[in-house]
Amino acid sequence: MELFGTAGIRGSAETRVTPELALSVGRAAGVDGATFVVGRDGRVTGPALAAAMEAGLESSGADVVRVGALPTPALAYASRGRRGVMLTASHNPPADNGIKLFVDGEEYDRDAERTVEERVDAEIDPVSWAHWGDPGNEDVLDDYRAAVVDYASQYGAPLDGLKVAVDCGNGMGSLATPQVLRAMGAHVVTLNANVDGHFPGRPSKPTPETLTDLLAFVADGDYQLGIAHDGDADRIVIVDATGDVVHEDTVVALLGGRYTEQSDADDPVVVTTPNASGRIDERVRDAGGRVERVRLGALHEGIARVRAAGGTVVFAAEPWKHIHTQFGGWIDGVTSAAVLSRLVADAGDVATLRSDITERPYRKVSVPCPDDAKQDVMGRLETDLPEAYPDAAVDTKYGVRLEFPDASWTLVRPSGTEPYVRVYAESDDVDELVEGVAAVVERAVDDTT
C-alpha cells in the first residue's frame, strides 16, 4: 500500500484519511518512538482523527503529548528531540484531511514512510495492555512564537509600526503570524483570522484568484506589505503595496540572497527545485553562494546531500514553502513572514527590496503524453533537447533542464499525476522558447507512441 505522497498522507476524510487509517498509522509509527507530540489544524474532522491517532500511538507503547490546534511549523518545532504527528490537509478543500509525521523537527524521509506503510499493511497488533503509553498535554504556541521573534530579529530592521495586512484564510496562521508581527512592533490588520474548518472566507490555497479581497484591501489602503497563508501556515504568499502578488521565485531569491550575504560559511548553498527560476541562481551567485536543486517534495534530501558533501545550507525552498535552516529543519510560513517583514522595513518597501532581482517572463505549458510512454519520451528528450539547443548547459537529474548564457532556462519533466509532459520556461522571449521546446517534446511523443 502506498500511503504517502510528497507531503505526507492526504485525501478525503470520509474515504481515505479516516479514523481507521489514523489508528493504523499511529500504531505503525508508535513502534519507533517513546514520545509523540500530536497536533491538528482547524478542520472539522481534526479532533476525531487526533483521537484515533492517539489511540494508535498509545496502543503501540508510545506516550502522547497533545498540543491541540496549531500551525504545522509550531508542531514541527515541538517535535524537536522527539517525534510528532500533524493532522492537516494543508491547502486542500475542507472535506480533506491528512497526516504528517515528524522526527526531531523534520518530516519523515521516504525510507521511514515506507517502513510505516509496511507496518500498516501487516496490520500489527497492539502491545501488551500493561505497556500502553500515557497521554499528556502541553502548550507550545507561546514558546514557538517567542522563538520566531527572537530568530527574525537578526535580519533587516525593527518593524516600528510597519503596516501589514495578513490574510490567515481561516487557518492556523491566525494563531501565530499576527501575534508574532505585533510582538515585533508592526501595525497588523487581519482578514479571515478566525479559525474555521469550513474556510468560509476564501479557499485554503492562497493564489491570486483566491486572494482578491486581500489584494484589494492592500491596494486601497496604506499598507506596506500583505501576507497570506494556507490552512496550516506552512505556505506563504507576499503582496506588495500596490496589491500585486510577488512571484514566489522572487521571494525565494530575496530570502536566499539575504541568507547567503549574512552567512560566514565557506560554501553557502541554497537548495531549491528544478522548476525554480534562474533569478534565484543569479541573486545567490551575486551574494557569494551557489544553488543546488532536488526533486519536488524532497528538500530534506537535498539538504542532507549538500551537508554530506561539506557544504552549508543557508536556506531551502520550493514555491511558497521555505525552510529556514538556521532556525529549524521544517517548512515555516510564519518565520518567513517575520523575516520578510523585517527586510521590507529595512528597505522601506517591497519594490525597493526586490529592485536588484531580474524578473523575466515565465510560462508553463502541458504537452499530452500517455503515462506508459513518459519514460521513453524523457529518455529521447535527453538527447533531442541538447541537440536542438547546443548553446545551453544541460542537467538531466530531474527531467531535462537547459540553462542559457543570458540566464534564460527551460525545464521539461513528466507530470507525476496526469498524462502530460510539463514545459517550464523563463526568458525575455519566453513565447518563442516555449513554442520551440514544446515542438521538440511533441515530436518525441509522436515518434514514441
C-alpha positions as CSV (number, residue, x, y, z in Angstrom):
1,M,0.0,0.0,0.0
2,E,1.4,3.4,-1.0
3,L,0.0,5.9,1.5
4,F,2.5,8.8,1.4
5,G,2.7,11.4,-1.3
6,T,5.2,14.3,-1.5
7,A,3.7,15.9,1.7
8,G,2.5,13.1,3.9
9,I,-0.8,11.3,3.6
10,R,-3.7,13.4,2.3
11,G,-7.2,13.0,1.0
12,S,-10.9,12.8,1.8
13,A,-11.6,12.3,5.5
14,E,-14.6,10.1,4.5
15,T,-12.9,7.7,2.2
16,R,-9.1,7.9,2.6
17,V,-7.8,9.7,5.7
18,T,-10.4,8.1,8.0
19,P,-10.2,7.4,11.8
20,E,-9.5,3.8,10.9
21,L,-6.4,4.9,8.9
22,A,-5.3,7.3,11.6
23,L,-5.5,4.4,14.1
24,S,-3.4,2.1,11.9
25,V,-0.8,4.7,11.0
26,G,-0.5,5.7,14.7
27,R,0.0,2.1,15.8
28,A,2.6,1.6,13.0
29,A,4.5,4.8,13.7
30,G,4.4,4.4,17.5
31,V,6.8,1.4,17.4
32,D,9.6,3.8,16.7
33,G,9.4,6.4,19.4
34,A,8.9,6.8,23.1
35,T,7.0,10.1,22.8
36,F,4.9,11.8,20.1
37,V,3.5,15.3,20.1
38,V,0.1,15.3,18.3
39,G,-1.4,18.4,16.8
40,R,-4.1,19.3,14.3
41,D,-5.3,22.2,12.1
42,G,-8.8,23.7,12.4
43,R,-10.6,21.2,10.1
44,V,-13.9,19.8,11.4
45,T,-12.6,16.3,11.2
46,G,-9.4,17.0,13.1
47,P,-10.5,16.2,16.7
48,A,-11.8,12.7,15.7
49,L,-8.6,11.9,13.7
50,A,-6.4,13.1,16.5
51,A,-8.3,10.9,18.9
52,A,-7.8,7.9,16.6
53,M,-4.1,8.7,16.1
54,E,-3.6,9.0,19.9
55,A,-5.2,5.6,20.4
56,G,-2.9,4.0,17.8
57,L,0.2,5.5,19.2
58,E,-0.6,4.6,22.8
59,S,-1.6,1.1,21.9
60,S,1.8,0.6,20.4
61,G,3.6,1.7,23.6
62,A,4.3,5.4,22.8
63,D,3.4,8.3,25.1
64,V,1.4,11.1,23.6
65,V,1.6,14.8,24.2
66,R,-1.5,16.6,23.0
67,V,-0.7,20.1,21.7
68,G,-4.1,20.9,20.2
69,A,-4.8,23.1,17.2
70,L,-1.7,25.0,16.0
71,P,0.2,25.7,12.8
72,T,2.2,22.9,11.3
73,P,5.6,24.7,11.8
74,A,4.7,25.0,15.5
75,L,4.1,21.2,15.7
76,A,7.4,20.7,14.0
77,Y,9.1,23.0,16.5
78,A,7.6,21.0,19.3
79,S,8.8,17.7,17.8
80,R,12.5,18.6,18.3
81,G,14.1,15.8,20.3
82,R,11.1,13.6,19.9
83,R,8.6,12.6,17.3
84,G,5.4,14.4,16.1
85,V,2.2,13.9,14.2
86,M,0.3,16.7,12.5
87,L,-3.3,16.1,11.3
88,T,-3.6,18.6,8.4
89,A,-4.5,18.7,4.7
90,S,-2.6,22.0,4.3
91,H,-4.2,23.9,1.4
92,N,-6.7,21.2,0.4
93,P,-10.5,21.7,0.5
94,P,-12.3,21.4,3.9
95,A,-13.6,17.8,3.3
96,D,-10.0,16.6,3.2
97,N,-7.5,15.9,6.0
98,G,-4.0,14.4,6.2
99,I,-1.2,13.0,8.3
100,K,2.3,14.3,8.5
101,L,5.0,12.6,10.6
102,F,8.0,14.3,12.1
103,V,11.2,13.3,13.9
104,D,13.4,15.9,15.6
105,G,11.8,18.8,13.7
106,E,11.9,17.2,10.2
107,E,9.3,15.4,8.2
108,Y,9.9,11.6,7.8
109,D,12.1,10.7,4.9
110,R,11.0,8.2,2.3
111,D,12.6,5.2,4.0
112,A,10.8,6.0,7.2
113,E,7.5,6.4,5.4
114,R,7.9,3.1,3.6
115,T,8.5,1.4,7.0
116,V,5.2,2.8,8.3
117,E,3.4,1.7,5.1
118,E,4.8,-1.9,5.5
119,R,3.5,-2.0,9.1
120,V,0.1,-0.7,8.1
121,D,-0.1,-3.4,5.5
122,A,1.0,-6.0,8.1
123,E,-1.8,-4.9,10.5
124,I,0.5,-5.2,13.5
125,D,-1.1,-5.9,16.9
126,P,-1.2,-3.7,20.0
127,V,1.5,-4.2,22.6
128,S,0.5,-5.9,25.9
129,W,-2.0,-3.8,27.8
130,A,0.4,-3.1,30.6
131,H,2.8,-1.4,28.2
132,W,0.4,1.1,26.6
133,G,1.6,4.7,26.5
134,D,0.3,7.6,28.6
135,P,-1.4,10.8,27.5
136,G,-0.4,14.3,28.5
137,N,-0.9,17.9,27.4
138,E,1.4,20.8,26.5
139,D,1.1,24.4,25.3
140,V,3.8,25.1,22.8
141,L,2.4,28.1,20.9
142,D,3.9,30.8,23.2
143,D,7.3,29.2,23.1
144,Y,7.2,28.9,19.3
145,R,6.0,32.5,18.7
146,A,8.8,33.8,21.0
147,A,11.4,31.7,19.2
148,V,10.3,33.1,15.8
149,V,10.5,36.7,17.1
150,D,14.0,36.1,18.5
151,Y,15.3,34.4,15.4
152,A,13.9,37.0,13.0
153,S,15.4,39.9,15.0
154,Q,18.8,39.3,13.5
155,Y,17.7,40.2,10.0
156,G,16.6,43.5,8.5
157,A,15.3,46.3,10.7
158,P,12.8,46.8,13.5
159,L,9.2,47.0,12.3
160,D,8.4,50.1,14.2
161,G,4.8,50.5,13.0
162,L,5.2,48.8,9.6
163,K,1.7,48.4,8.3
164,V,1.0,44.8,7.4
165,A,-2.3,43.2,6.2
166,V,-2.4,39.4,7.0
167,D,-5.0,37.1,5.4
168,C,-5.0,34.0,7.6
169,G,-7.6,32.2,5.4
170,N,-9.5,31.0,8.5
171,G,-6.5,28.7,9.1
172,M,-3.8,28.2,11.7
173,G,-1.8,31.3,10.7
174,S,-4.4,33.1,12.8
175,L,-2.7,31.8,15.9
176,A,0.8,32.8,15.1
177,T,1.6,35.4,12.3
178,P,-0.4,38.4,13.6
179,Q,0.9,37.8,17.2
180,V,4.5,37.5,16.0
181,L,4.4,40.6,13.9
182,R,2.7,42.6,16.6
183,A,5.3,41.5,19.1
184,M,8.0,42.8,16.7
185,G,6.3,46.2,16.5
186,A,4.2,46.0,13.4
187,H,0.7,47.5,12.9
188,V,-1.2,44.5,11.8
189,V,-4.7,44.3,10.3
190,T,-6.1,40.8,9.7
191,L,-8.5,39.2,7.3
192,N,-10.2,35.8,7.9
193,A,-8.4,35.5,11.2
194,N,-11.0,33.3,13.0
195,V,-10.1,29.6,12.8
196,D,-12.9,27.8,10.9
197,G,-12.6,24.4,9.3
198,H,-15.1,25.3,6.7
199,F,-12.9,28.0,5.3
200,P,-15.8,30.5,4.8
201,G,-13.6,33.5,3.9
202,R,-11.8,32.0,1.0
203,P,-10.4,28.6,-0.3
204,S,-7.5,27.4,1.8
205,K,-5.0,27.6,-1.0
206,P,-3.7,31.2,-1.4
207,T,-3.5,32.2,-5.1
208,P,-4.1,35.4,-6.9
209,E,-7.6,34.1,-7.7
210,T,-8.5,33.4,-4.1
211,L,-6.8,36.4,-2.6
212,T,-8.9,39.1,-4.3
213,D,-10.1,40.6,-1.0
214,L,-6.5,40.9,0.3
215,L,-5.2,42.3,-2.9
216,A,-7.9,45.0,-3.0
217,F,-7.5,45.7,0.7
218,V,-3.8,46.4,0.4
219,A,-4.2,48.3,-2.8
220,D,-6.9,50.6,-1.4
221,G,-5.2,51.1,2.0
222,D,-1.9,52.4,3.3
223,Y,-0.1,49.1,3.7
224,Q,3.5,48.4,3.0
225,L,3.1,44.6,2.9
226,G,0.4,41.9,2.5
227,I,0.8,38.3,3.7
228,A,-1.4,35.3,3.1
229,H,-1.2,31.7,4.4
230,D,-2.8,28.4,3.6
231,G,-4.7,26.3,6.1
232,D,-1.8,25.2,8.3
233,A,0.6,28.2,7.7
234,D,3.5,26.4,6.1
235,R,2.9,28.2,2.9
236,I,3.2,32.0,2.4
237,V,2.2,34.4,-0.3
238,I,3.6,38.0,-0.4
239,V,1.7,41.0,-1.7
240,D,3.3,44.4,-2.5
241,A,2.0,47.8,-1.6
242,T,0.2,48.1,-5.0
243,G,-1.9,44.9,-4.3
244,D,0.1,42.7,-6.6
245,V,1.3,39.2,-5.7
246,V,5.1,38.9,-5.7
247,H,6.2,35.9,-7.7
248,E,7.1,33.0,-5.4
249,D,10.6,32.6,-7.0
250,T,11.3,36.3,-6.4
251,V,10.5,35.7,-2.7
252,V,12.9,32.7,-2.7
253,A,15.6,34.9,-4.4
254,L,15.1,37.6,-1.8
255,L,15.5,35.2,1.2
256,G,18.2,33.1,-0.4
257,G,20.3,36.1,-1.3
258,R,20.0,37.7,2.1
259,Y,20.8,34.4,4.0
260,T,23.8,34.0,1.7
261,E,25.1,37.5,2.3
262,Q,24.9,37.2,6.0
263,S,26.5,33.7,6.1
264,D,30.1,33.3,7.1
265,A,30.3,29.8,5.6
266,D,33.0,28.9,3.1
267,D,30.4,27.3,0.8
268,P,26.9,28.7,1.4
269,V,24.2,26.8,-0.5
270,V,20.6,27.4,-1.3
271,V,18.6,24.3,-2.1
272,T,15.6,24.6,-4.4
273,T,13.7,22.6,-7.0
274,P,14.2,22.0,-10.8
275,N,11.3,24.3,-11.7
276,A,12.6,27.2,-9.8
277,S,13.6,30.4,-11.6
278,G,17.1,31.3,-12.7
279,R,16.6,34.6,-10.8
280,I,17.4,32.6,-7.6
281,D,20.7,31.4,-9.1
282,E,21.6,35.0,-10.1
283,R,20.8,36.5,-6.7
284,V,22.6,33.8,-4.7
285,R,25.6,33.8,-7.0
286,D,25.9,37.6,-6.7
287,A,25.8,37.2,-2.9
288,G,28.7,34.7,-3.0
289,G,26.8,31.4,-2.8
290,R,25.5,28.6,-5.1
291,V,22.3,26.8,-5.8
292,E,21.6,23.1,-5.7
293,R,18.4,21.5,-7.0
294,V,16.5,18.5,-5.8
295,R,13.2,16.9,-6.9
296,L,9.9,18.4,-5.8
297,G,8.9,17.4,-2.3
298,A,12.4,16.4,-1.3
299,L,14.0,19.5,0.1
300,H,15.3,17.4,3.1
301,E,17.1,15.1,0.7
302,G,18.8,18.0,-0.9
303,I,19.8,19.5,2.4
304,A,21.3,16.2,3.6
305,R,23.2,15.7,0.3
306,V,24.8,19.1,0.5
307,R,25.8,18.7,4.1
308,A,27.2,15.2,3.4
309,A,29.5,16.9,0.8
310,G,30.7,19.5,3.2
311,G,28.5,22.4,2.1
312,T,26.4,24.7,4.4
313,V,22.8,25.0,3.5
314,V,21.7,28.6,4.4
315,F,18.2,28.3,3.0
316,A,16.0,25.8,1.2
317,A,12.7,26.4,-0.6
318,E,10.3,25.3,-3.2
319,P,7.4,27.5,-4.4
320,W,5.6,29.1,-1.4
321,K,7.4,26.8,1.1
322,H,10.6,27.8,2.9
323,I,13.0,26.0,5.3
324,H,15.0,28.5,7.5
325,T,17.8,26.0,8.2
326,Q,19.4,28.1,11.0
327,F,16.1,28.1,12.8
328,G,14.9,24.6,12.1
329,G,14.5,21.8,9.6
330,W,10.8,22.3,8.8
331,I,8.8,24.3,6.3
332,D,7.7,27.5,8.1
333,G,5.5,30.3,6.7
334,V,5.3,32.1,10.0
335,T,9.1,32.6,10.2
336,S,9.1,33.7,6.5
337,A,6.5,36.3,7.4
338,A,8.6,37.6,10.2
339,V,11.9,37.7,8.3
340,L,10.4,39.2,5.2
341,S,8.7,41.9,7.2
342,R,12.0,43.0,8.7
343,L,13.6,43.0,5.3
344,V,10.8,45.2,4.0
345,A,11.2,47.5,7.0
346,D,14.9,47.8,6.2
347,A,14.3,48.5,2.5
348,G,11.3,50.8,3.0
349,D,9.0,48.9,0.7
350,V,8.8,45.7,-1.3
351,A,9.6,47.4,-4.6
352,T,13.0,48.6,-3.3
353,L,13.7,45.2,-1.7
354,R,13.2,43.4,-5.0
355,S,14.8,46.0,-7.2
356,D,18.0,44.1,-7.8
357,I,16.3,40.9,-8.9
358,T,15.8,40.3,-12.6
359,E,12.3,39.0,-13.3
360,R,11.9,37.6,-16.7
361,P,8.6,36.5,-18.2
362,Y,7.6,32.9,-17.2
363,R,5.3,30.3,-18.8
364,K,4.3,26.7,-18.2
365,V,2.6,24.5,-20.8
366,S,1.5,20.9,-20.8
367,V,2.1,18.5,-23.7
368,P,-0.2,15.5,-23.8
369,C,1.7,12.2,-23.3
370,P,0.4,8.8,-22.3
371,D,1.6,7.6,-18.9
372,D,3.2,4.5,-20.3
373,A,5.2,6.5,-22.8
374,K,6.7,9.0,-20.4
375,Q,9.9,7.1,-19.6
376,D,10.7,6.6,-23.3
377,V,9.8,10.2,-24.2
378,M,12.0,11.6,-21.5
379,G,14.9,9.3,-22.5
380,R,14.7,10.6,-26.0
381,L,14.5,14.2,-24.9
382,E,17.8,13.9,-23.0
383,T,19.3,13.8,-26.5
384,D,16.9,15.8,-28.6
385,L,16.7,18.9,-26.5
386,P,20.5,19.4,-26.2
387,E,20.8,18.9,-29.9
388,A,18.1,21.5,-30.6
389,Y,19.8,24.0,-28.2
390,P,23.6,23.3,-28.3
391,D,24.5,26.6,-26.5
392,A,22.6,25.5,-23.3
393,A,24.1,23.9,-20.2
394,V,22.2,20.6,-19.6
395,D,21.1,19.0,-16.4
396,T,19.2,15.7,-16.5
397,K,18.8,14.9,-12.8
398,Y,15.1,15.8,-12.5
399,G,13.9,16.0,-16.1
400,V,15.8,17.9,-18.7
401,R,16.8,21.5,-17.7
402,L,18.5,23.8,-20.1
403,E,20.2,27.0,-18.9
404,F,21.3,29.6,-21.5
405,P,24.1,32.2,-21.4
406,D,21.6,35.0,-21.0
407,A,20.2,33.3,-17.8
408,S,17.1,32.1,-19.6
409,W,16.1,28.5,-18.8
410,T,13.6,25.8,-19.6
411,L,12.7,22.6,-17.8
412,V,10.9,19.6,-19.2
413,R,9.6,16.9,-16.8
414,P,6.8,14.3,-16.8
415,S,3.8,15.0,-14.6
416,G,3.5,12.6,-11.7
417,T,-0.3,12.7,-11.6
418,E,-1.6,13.5,-15.1
419,P,-0.9,12.3,-18.7
420,Y,1.3,15.2,-19.6
421,V,4.9,16.3,-20.0
422,R,5.3,19.7,-18.5
423,V,7.4,22.5,-20.1
424,Y,8.5,25.4,-17.9
425,A,10.4,28.4,-19.3
426,E,11.7,31.8,-18.2
427,S,13.1,34.2,-20.8
428,D,12.8,37.7,-22.2
429,D,11.5,35.8,-25.3
430,V,9.5,33.2,-23.4
431,D,6.8,32.6,-26.0
432,E,9.5,31.7,-28.6
433,L,11.4,29.5,-26.2
434,V,8.2,27.6,-25.0
435,E,7.0,27.1,-28.6
436,G,10.4,25.7,-29.7
437,V,10.8,23.4,-26.7
438,A,7.2,22.2,-26.9
439,A,7.6,21.3,-30.5
440,V,10.6,19.1,-29.7
441,V,8.6,17.4,-27.0
442,E,5.6,16.9,-29.3
443,R,7.9,15.2,-31.9
444,A,9.3,12.9,-29.3
445,V,5.8,12.0,-28.1
446,D,4.6,11.4,-31.7
447,D,7.6,9.3,-32.6
448,T,7.3,7.2,-29.4
449,T,3.6,6.5,-29.3
